[in-house]
Amino acid sequence: MNVTALRDEYSASLSSASILVIDDEPGMRHFMTKVLEPHCKRVEQAASAKDASDILDKAHFDLIVLDNIMPGKTGLEWVAEQRRVGLFADTILVTAYADLDTAIQALRIGIADFVLKPFRANQILNAVARALDRKYLRRENYLLKHELSAENAGARGRLLGKSVAIGKVRQMLQRLAPLPTPVLFTGASGTGKEIAARTLHSLSDRAEQPFVAVNCAGLSPDRLAEELFGVIDAQDRRRDGLFLHADGGTLFLDEVAQMPEQVQAALLRVLEDQKVRPVGAERDIPLNLRFLFATNADLQQAVESGRFRADLYHRINVVNIEMPPLRQRIEDIVELAALFTEQFALSLGMPTLELDEETLLKFSRYDWPGNVRELRNLVERSVILGAFPEEFTGTGSVTGVEAVENLDMVMQRHIMHVLDACEGNRAEAARRLGVSRKTIDRKCASWGV
């Protein structure tokens, strides 16, 4: 097989991989490097176990390829030693003696594969590709289970709506997408903070990499630390945390105000250094992560009361996107209700419900304290029961002049609600509504306000 064919065959598995080759024989070390470099993102060499340890203190690798027989200690002894201090990379052992004792010891310390000497170029490439495929499959399975867990279910979808308020959110997401800047999403529960975060991820150059969402209030302090940072247990077994599983992509920490104090301190260090130290490890691992945060609490008040670190607050509050409540985006209710009705009728195998004008009008008049999540849940329940609740239905449809009058009443109610929230400040109300001050003055004059 020629070099071009080899490059094409292995490019998918190896193209983003970083590999450390450890061998005391210069000829073998340079041969493996020459074979791997055309296919991999980064390949480095170490001539001894000590050199390899020094390199690992400064950089992280997806895979290590090492010779078992080296001066001072064997490759297996070195791997066992490194596991204790925090070696999280998979390892391939190159050896001329694959006896049963070596195989058993390798299994115990987590060696991914063997390559027997002498070997050809395609054999080492096959071994490396297999090890990386298994590594990526483990990551995908772990993230899929995490995504499907109860605390993370239900926050998938598109950022819907054509209102001015949601349009401003979209514009900000577009502006932030190409930047690595942390973003803090705030707003009441059910306003779509996670959906906005997923949208930001999908617009960025990390869109093909993992998006990992973590509910900080859903886990105990010890469990949260292990889930985020990973852990090395008493038997030197490693378990990668979500920081490592999300590496290259985006990590979204929801309900960050509920994060325990000890985890806050560790998170601040990760944000400042872009490195993570697993629980029980002695070595930091470099990260390439975009951090997004969300809370429905008042973080400033949490800082003042001592429940949230001030330095962490200032670190994550670089850019704040406040998600508007549903009552401030009444014009989006029709689109959202229609979509949810269609989705649930299809997924549940139930007849669809008619959204007549009176139902939509009453939807528009309702305050929706649970926001989009409340609307979604109400539609799901209504599809199951075969009808909307009585308070959202009427005896007849609304048409003609009556409909125009009712819609004008909805607009009046909404503008007056915003004016009340702004304590009568028309300029501020106009800013929140996304209209001119003259429009507010004209409407108020027509209503005799």
Summary of the structure (lengths in Angstrom):
residues: 449
radius of gyration: 28.5
end to end distance: 83.3
largest distance: 94.1
contacts: 1371
relative contact order: 0.08
helix: 53%
strand: 13%
